[in-house]
Amino acid sequence: MNTFLKYSLRFIALMFIQTLILNQLELGWGIQLMVYPLLLVLLPFDIDTIPLMGIAFLLGFGIDAMSNTYGLHTSSIVLLAYMRPIIYKMYAPRDGYENFADGNIYEMGTRWFVFVYGSMLIIHHLWFFTMEIFRITDFFFIMQKTLLSLPLSFILSLLVQALFVAKPKER
């Protein structure tokens, strides 16, 4: 499949999954499921920071426009796009990254994916809920929402990845 088409379909699919399904769910205790940060991990490693932030802005703006969240998703995903090279450098394999590889669990392995995507989700969720509540007096509520949403979002991202990302063919 054409590379541009593949990433465009992932972009659209994750945006609509987030807005039409996940933003409509109310699980209680402040839990919000967010799967759209997965797009930043699934993009190739060789994308520079500025174009990555542009893609993240478009994704966040689309979700905000359909969800009436006034920049919450945009600010958190753009921050994540800015932090991605730093996180990738912290968890880089000994031989480095292959330029055209995806950061999916099948190509990079479970351990790498758990650490990298887990770190990215922590940053995303903390920023999102801090900006949503925006009161230092509600620190424990921010932590509650973050810690309850984090594992469920991670598991849902694994499920979405299993459904939408093809496993590499065995040689």
DRENKOLVEX-521414 format. One record per residue (C-alpha): residue number from 1; residue in three letters; x, y, z. Coordinates in nm, 3 decimals, padded with zeros to 5 digits. Layout:
BEGIN
nr,rest,u,v,w
NUM,ALA,X,Y,Z
...
This chain:
BEGIN
nr,rest,u,v,w
1,MET,00.000,00.000,00.000
2,ASN,00.117,00.352,-00.070
3,THR,00.291,00.494,00.238
4,PHE,00.108,00.829,00.229
5,LEU,-00.226,00.652,00.197
6,LYS,-00.145,00.416,00.484
7,TYR,-00.064,00.699,00.725
8,SER,-00.356,00.909,00.606
9,LEU,-00.596,00.623,00.674
10,ARG,-00.447,00.574,01.022
11,PHE,-00.483,00.948,01.086
12,ILE,-00.849,00.949,00.984
13,ALA,-00.930,00.623,01.160
14,LEU,-00.776,00.731,01.492
15,MET,-00.945,01.071,01.475
16,PHE,-01.287,00.919,01.416
17,ILE,-01.240,00.641,01.673
18,GLN,-01.153,00.908,01.929
19,THR,-01.433,01.151,01.846
20,LEU,-01.719,00.924,01.751
21,ILE,-01.666,00.639,01.998
22,LEU,-01.426,00.711,02.283
23,ASN,-01.530,01.069,02.358
24,GLN,-01.890,00.949,02.388
25,LEU,-01.812,00.690,02.658
26,GLU,-01.861,00.777,03.023
27,LEU,-01.687,00.522,03.243
28,GLY,-01.700,00.717,03.570
29,TRP,-01.429,00.828,03.815
30,GLY,-01.301,01.073,03.553
31,ILE,-01.176,00.804,03.317
32,GLN,-01.129,00.916,02.958
33,LEU,-01.001,00.675,02.697
34,MET,-00.758,00.828,02.449
35,VAL,-00.609,00.629,02.167
36,TYR,-00.508,00.903,01.922
37,PRO,-00.153,00.951,02.065
38,LEU,-00.081,00.614,01.906
39,LEU,-00.051,00.792,01.570
40,LEU,00.272,00.961,01.679
41,VAL,00.429,00.625,01.759
42,LEU,00.312,00.468,01.435
43,LEU,00.467,00.740,01.217
44,PRO,00.815,00.672,01.072
45,PHE,01.120,00.756,01.281
46,ASP,01.273,00.988,01.022
47,ILE,01.007,01.261,01.044
48,ASP,01.154,01.585,01.175
49,THR,01.002,01.761,01.476
50,ILE,00.838,02.055,01.296
51,PRO,00.644,01.846,01.039
52,LEU,00.554,01.606,01.320
53,MET,00.415,01.894,01.524
54,GLY,00.216,02.002,01.216
55,ILE,00.062,01.657,01.182
56,ALA,-00.011,01.653,01.554
57,PHE,-00.173,01.996,01.531
58,LEU,-00.404,01.881,01.252
59,LEU,-00.501,01.569,01.446
60,GLY,-00.562,01.758,01.770
61,PHE,-00.749,02.038,01.596
62,GLY,-00.975,01.787,01.420
63,ILE,-01.055,01.612,01.747
64,ASP,-01.110,01.943,01.928
65,ALA,-01.337,02.070,01.651
66,MET,-01.557,01.760,01.669
67,SER,-01.549,01.739,02.051
68,ASN,-01.581,02.106,02.159
69,THR,-01.274,02.078,02.380
70,TYR,-01.120,02.414,02.281
71,GLY,-00.758,02.311,02.229
72,LEU,-00.712,02.047,02.499
73,HIS,-00.636,01.769,02.254
74,THR,-00.434,02.000,02.028
75,SER,-00.206,02.127,02.304
76,SER,-00.144,01.783,02.451
77,ILE,-00.069,01.611,02.119
78,VAL,00.157,01.895,01.998
79,LEU,00.350,01.875,02.327
80,LEU,00.382,01.502,02.271
81,ALA,00.508,01.557,01.915
82,TYR,00.769,01.795,02.054
83,MET,00.875,01.540,02.319
84,ARG,00.883,01.239,02.083
85,PRO,01.247,01.281,01.967
86,ILE,01.362,01.319,02.327
87,ILE,01.177,01.006,02.437
88,TYR,01.295,00.813,02.132
89,LYS,01.654,00.911,02.207
90,MET,01.620,00.786,02.566
91,TYR,01.501,00.443,02.452
92,ALA,01.697,00.411,02.127
93,PRO,01.820,00.064,02.035
94,ARG,02.196,00.011,02.030
95,ASP,02.206,00.011,01.649
96,GLY,01.969,00.309,01.618
97,TYR,01.638,00.326,01.440
98,GLU,01.570,00.224,01.082
99,ASN,01.450,00.535,00.898
100,PHE,01.139,00.395,00.737
101,ALA,01.033,00.162,01.017
102,ASP,00.719,00.219,01.223
103,GLY,00.726,00.235,01.599
104,ASN,00.469,-00.041,01.633
105,ILE,00.491,-00.326,01.878
106,TYR,00.559,-00.582,01.606
107,GLU,00.868,-00.410,01.464
108,MET,01.017,-00.264,01.783
109,GLY,00.921,-00.527,02.039
110,THR,00.702,-00.528,02.346
111,ARG,00.955,-00.388,02.590
112,TRP,01.041,-00.087,02.373
113,PHE,00.674,-00.018,02.302
114,VAL,00.574,-00.036,02.670
115,PHE,00.846,00.207,02.778
116,VAL,00.818,00.451,02.488
117,TYR,00.441,00.459,02.446
118,GLY,00.391,00.440,02.822
119,SER,00.615,00.745,02.870
120,MET,00.435,00.930,02.594
121,LEU,00.093,00.850,02.740
122,ILE,00.197,00.967,03.086
123,ILE,00.311,01.302,02.945
124,HIS,-00.002,01.332,02.730
125,HIS,-00.249,01.245,03.004
126,LEU,-00.083,01.462,03.269
127,TRP,-00.082,01.762,03.038
128,PHE,-00.436,01.698,02.914
129,PHE,-00.592,01.666,03.259
130,THR,-00.387,01.953,03.403
131,MET,-00.508,02.183,03.127
132,GLU,-00.864,02.050,03.156
133,ILE,-00.892,02.114,03.532
134,PHE,-00.635,02.400,03.555
135,ARG,-00.637,02.430,03.934
136,ILE,-00.342,02.333,04.152
137,THR,-00.583,02.265,04.438
138,ASP,-00.722,01.971,04.239
139,PHE,-00.382,01.800,04.209
140,PHE,-00.515,01.470,04.347
141,PHE,-00.810,01.474,04.107
142,ILE,-00.570,01.530,03.817
143,MET,-00.362,01.235,03.937
144,GLN,-00.674,01.021,03.981
145,LYS,-00.790,01.091,03.627
146,THR,-00.441,01.031,03.489
147,LEU,-00.374,00.709,03.677
148,LEU,-00.716,00.560,03.601
149,SER,-00.721,00.660,03.234
150,LEU,-00.362,00.560,03.161
151,PRO,-00.379,00.177,03.178
152,LEU,-00.714,00.161,03.000
153,SER,-00.591,00.388,02.720
154,PHE,-00.274,00.179,02.689
155,ILE,-00.466,-00.148,02.664
156,LEU,-00.709,00.002,02.414
157,SER,-00.412,00.125,02.207
158,LEU,-00.275,-00.229,02.200
159,LEU,-00.611,-00.355,02.078
160,VAL,-00.636,-00.087,01.809
161,GLN,-00.282,-00.165,01.701
162,ALA,-00.365,-00.535,01.676
163,LEU,-00.663,-00.450,01.454
164,PHE,-00.510,-00.183,01.229
165,VAL,-00.138,-00.258,01.206
166,ALA,-00.029,-00.553,00.997
167,LYS,00.222,-00.792,01.146
168,PRO,00.542,-00.824,00.942
169,LYS,00.562,-01.136,00.732
170,GLU,00.782,-01.412,00.869
171,ARG,01.087,-01.489,00.656
